Amino acid sequence: MSPDNVAIAMVYFVQGILGLARLAVSFFLKDDLHLDPAETAILSGISAAPWLVKPLYGFISDSFPLFGYRRRSYLILAGLLGAFSWGLMATFVDDNIGAAVSIFLSSLSVAFSDVVVDSMVVERARGESQDISGSLQSLCWGSSAVGGIVSAYFSGSLVEAYGVRFVFGVTAFMPLMTSAVSVLVREQPFSSSILFTGPESNRSTMGVFESAKRQILQLWGTVRQPNIFLPTLFIFLWQATPQSETAMFFFTTNKLGFGPEFLGRVRLVTSFASLFGVWLYNGLLKSVPLQRIFFWTTLVGAGLGMTQILLVTGVNRQLGISDEWFAIGDSLILTVLGQASFMPVLVLAAKLCPSGMEATLFATLMSISNGGSVTGGLIGAGLTKLLGVTKDNFTNLTLLLVLCNLSSLFPLPLLGLLPKENSKEVIAGDTDNLFTGCDETKVK
């Protein structure tokens, strides 16, 4: 394996293993800061904001070399920023604002490094055979999956044994791996860059802004075309339906007494379930028309989502199924379906990208998709607040689940916005290499 590929694999591995702190953050917001479900969902939505402007990071990295490098320097900077943010969480953060700022910075670190490493993958895949490109994709996906599985295995037990601050401290060392492997990136230095200024650099900067203006106008002209704008609108609305995950986390921990170690086991199961969902799509569904996949996965997902009501009302115990086993089974099935239903979003986004604007438009479409997911989280927070669901009052949680699951059906009448199968007006160019660095389900 080349040094470049080692660096790429390690950056993706770090993205996966940073999930180590996910449970710790949830318990920290709930138990240490004493936030309600609605407040937790709002803070999480704000903290996810860096994922909404991914094309900006690509433009910065491409146009403004730092210390002479467009990739290496930004990977170092992203790693240091991530270590700094988790270090704050491990030591000084003790209020809502501090937590929001620190989590925001950690999210910015991951989002920026994600865009930089995606660009590295695109550069190395360009002009290569499909076998080589596919191998590179497998390396990226596999590295992230291994990191996610490792983090899921240890996340709950470490919180249970040592507490959230310890987990934040351990997590602070992980982004430094990104900084460390950046030295393996082979890259020609630029003579003019940020912090290397002069008359020639100033002229170069003016040219960069002119180029940026042209790119923005070209991007806007592309996105506003109906055959791209309407499917993009569907992606946003499909992702923007309200979510109830935060309220269910409070219910399972405060009401059912699920501890960090058990929830870590659930995360481990869902990590494998996510991989199975990808396999299910690639093996059985990738030749099925997109409209049909969206219709059936949304319909089945809404029905299966209602099974959480059995857990809330205790019907599962009347059926002889313990809360723990029901939660594991329910999470496993919903994760498989969720991952299988998210893959068509990536397919659709790739099909919408015209030749010559693949990377920029794909990043823009994924940012819009992430924006829809954040919007859904905020709407869910509003519903949670409106229905009076708090950290110790779950009277209306059943109603919240019903509303969230039924609302997921609202985009179905808009399936006509999607391109018809084999529509030539939408598929403009080769899309084989557009799955580099896909967001998976990083936000939703």
Disulfide bonds with the S-S distance in Angstrom:
none
